[in-house]
Amino acid sequence: LVVGVVRPGEVIAPVLVGAALGGVLAWAALLRPRVSVSPNTLHLRNMLETIEIPLAAVDELVVRQVLAVRVGEKKFVCPGLGRRLRKMVKGSAASPTPLFLPDVPASMPDALGPSGRTSKRTTSVDYVDHVESRLHDLVREARTRHGVTRYSDEALALAATVRRRPAWPEIGGLAVGGLAFLLTLVV
């Protein structure tokens, strides 16, 4: 894209448009997905949509390669949080040094450490395990606050309030980029 803009005419149009389309696709697939929580809502941002789930409506929540959340009879997944396949298969066995970012550890040491009054040793906390545990705690607190139990009629009523919002900028970018790419191939 940069060469095509800096030196017009040196790069053919399908390559320029294809690069732009690839950039939008990479953004939507790799950088957009995330999991976040507001006081009463779990937000799952996927490639082309955002799902807003009331915390008290969550019946089951598990992290495998992706985060899977069961609400009523529906299941929602989000690639914004997940475990590596190797860790799931081997458990906690040591893995070889990663090819990319070899200096970034899979787990971080507990900076606070144990209090001086206990005989516990310093622990290592895995990020995904910590987030999964925190999500379970937030769901449990929301259920207690709303007086809802798992699989109850109240939970089903809350499940009906799940909102799905399309990611219009990404959808538009992919549609316009795909159409422009096809037009540059035909013309």
Secondary structure, DSSP 8 states (H G I E B T S, - for coil): -HHHHHSTTSS-HHHHHHHHHHHHHHIIIIIS-EEEE-SSEEEEE-SSEEEEEEGGG--EEEESSSEEEEETTEEEEETTS---HHHHHHTT------SS-TTS-SEEE-SS---TTS-----EEEHHHHHHHHHHHHHHHHHHHHT--TTSHHHHHHHTT-EEEE-HHHHHHHHHHHHHHHHHHH-
